[in-house]
Amino acid sequence: MKDKRPERIELNGKFSIIHCTFKHQSRSVIYSPFTSESMLCDISVVELLERLSHADCMTGEVDSYVKKRPESALGVIKELLSMQILLPAKD
């Protein structure tokens, strides 16, 4: 059985892309001040977070990211949820 992500996701409003991310060439580091964890990842993950910070429909942005990177996206989303950078949206 595959891990499933929450149906609706939002960016943690207290997360600062400017203060908690670093990009260099094709790699990036994301730091979570909520869990004190860091993630070394592809630069596309920070680009996703940047798009989410300006998106009207965050779920649409996440869906688009998953479609572009089906083999790795669910693991990335799960890790960002674990780090409390992404949160399940409250209805």
C-alpha positions in Angstrom: 0.0 0.0 0.0 1.4 3.4 -1.0 1.8 6.2 1.4 -0.8 8.9 0.8 -0.5 12.6 1.3 -3.3 14.6 2.8 -5.9 15.7 0.3 -5.2 19.4 1.0 -1.9 20.8 2.0 -0.8 24.3 3.0 2.5 25.9 3.7 3.2 26.6 7.4 2.5 30.3 7.7 5.4 30.6 10.2 8.0 29.1 7.8 10.4 31.6 6.3 11.8 30.6 2.9 14.4 33.5 3.1 15.8 32.4 6.5 15.4 28.6 6.3 16.6 27.7 2.8 19.8 27.7 0.9 20.3 27.1 -2.8 23.5 26.3 -4.6 23.5 25.1 -8.2 21.1 22.2 -8.5 21.0 21.4 -4.7 19.4 23.0 -1.7 19.1 22.7 2.0 15.9 23.3 3.9 15.9 23.8 7.6 12.8 23.4 9.8 12.8 25.6 12.9 9.8 23.6 14.1 11.6 20.2 14.3 15.3 21.3 14.1 15.7 19.0 11.1 17.4 19.7 7.8 16.9 18.2 4.4 19.4 18.2 1.5 17.4 18.0 -1.7 17.0 19.0 -5.3 16.6 22.8 -5.9 13.1 22.0 -7.2 11.9 21.5 -3.6 12.7 25.1 -2.6 11.2 26.3 -5.9 8.0 24.4 -4.9 8.0 26.1 -1.5 8.5 29.5 -3.3 5.5 28.8 -5.6 3.4 27.7 -2.6 4.1 31.0 -0.8 2.4 32.9 -3.7 -0.2 30.3 -4.8 -3.9 30.8 -4.6 -4.4 27.0 -4.8 -1.6 25.2 -3.0 -3.1 21.8 -3.6 -2.8 22.5 -7.4 0.9 23.4 -7.1 1.6 20.2 -5.1 -0.3 18.1 -7.6 1.7 19.6 -10.4 5.0 18.9 -8.6 3.9 15.3 -8.0 3.1 14.8 -11.7 6.5 16.2 -12.8 8.4 14.0 -10.3 6.2 10.9 -9.6 9.1 8.7 -8.3 10.4 11.2 -5.6 7.6 13.7 -4.9 5.6 11.7 -2.4 8.7 11.1 -0.3 9.5 14.8 -0.4 6.0 15.8 0.5 6.0 13.3 3.4 9.3 14.7 4.7 8.1 18.3 4.4 5.0 17.3 6.4 7.2 15.6 9.0 9.3 18.7 9.3 6.1 20.7 9.7 7.0 23.0 6.8 3.8 21.7 5.0 0.7 21.1 7.0 -2.6 19.3 6.3 -5.0 22.1 5.5 -7.8 22.6 8.0 -11.2 22.7 6.4 
